[in-house]
Amino acid sequence: QVQLAESGGGLVQAGGSLRLSCAASGRTSSSYTMAWFRQAPGKEREFVAAILRNSVNTYYADSVKGRFAISRDNAKNTVYLQMNSLKPEDTAVYFCAAAPYNGLLTRALEYTYRGQGTQVTVSS
């Protein structure tokens, strides 16, 4: 089992930045593919970004490419999502997820573990 706990969400003005963190505990997550998803009210959960266990290979949704950056510190069992140039349409609950496979997975059902989420609200 892997437990995931997100933090770092909050209220920010458009154009601002936030850094989300996801702390993993339980079975070591260093060999897992890690990802961030988000879900806005009334919308389906959508993929945001993923990072392989080598901490090098990453993949982003087109909507956040160039603005968001995913990274991980395997020694700390923590994954980060640096969000810059935030837009009101980025408002959502952001979830961290872990999959026991090494691949750039973009579907939520491919991830075995998921955190409770952290709210990000971007005001215009």
Disulfide bonds with the S-S distance in Angstrom:
Cys22-Cys96 2.09
